Amino acid sequence: MNTSGGAPLDPRRKQLLYRASHRGIKEMDIILGGFAAGRIASLDEQDLDRLETIMDETDRDLLTWFTGEQPVPERLRSEIFDAILAYQAANLP
């Protein structure tokens, strides 16, 4: 599997891409899966760690943070979280 015609993804990236696209709540599949599909190949190891930490949260909590219903906990604030928010703002109605 690869993204955007690039080189094949390593196993960790493949697993994260799958997890991001198969969340259980359609909105989270779209938000996290879309972000991962576009950016997973370019993330460094530290960013992958942060993405895994974000994806370990429940879909319900993530959805309230991504929609702005609840503030994002400081422990999750990162460039990756902000990049996901920016992806969402640019790509979703």
RAQUIHU-V920339 format. One line per field, one symbol per residue. psi: psi as a letter, one per 40 degrees, with the letter a starting at -180 (. if undefined). Layout:
# RAQUIHU-V920339
psi=???
This chain:
# RAQUIHU-V920339
psi=hihfeaiiiiddddddddddegddhdddddddddddddeddehiddddddddddeeiiddddddddeediihideehiddddddddddddei.
